[in-house]
Amino acid sequence: MKHLLYELKGRVDRAHSNSKTVLPARTLRSFQRKYDAIITAGEIEHPLKLCPRKGGRAKQTGPRNLLVRFRDRAEATLLFAHDFRVPFTN
C-alpha cells in the first residue's frame, strides 16, 4: 500500500508541476483498482479474528486495524489524488 500511495503521490506531483488540476479519470480508476486489490489481499492475509467462546470479535492485530482503516476510509485516503488542494499528508 505504501508503494502504491507514493506512486500516486508522484503522479499528482508531476501533474501539478505541469499546471494540471486533476489526474485523468483513467489513471484514477487504475489506481483505485490497485488499491482495492491490495485491500482484498490484506483481507485474506489478515482475516477478522473471532472470539471462539463468546462468538464475538477478538482483539485485532495492528495490521488488521490499519487494513480496516484503509478499507473504510478509502475516499479520504485518496482524496489528495482527486483534489490537488488536499495535501498528501493530510
Buried (B, 14 or more C-beta within 10 A) or exposed (E): BEEBBEEBBEBBEEBEEEEEEBBEEEBBEBBBEBBEEBBEEBBEEBEEEEEEEEEEEEEBEEEBEBBBEBBEEBEEBBBBBEEBEBEEEE
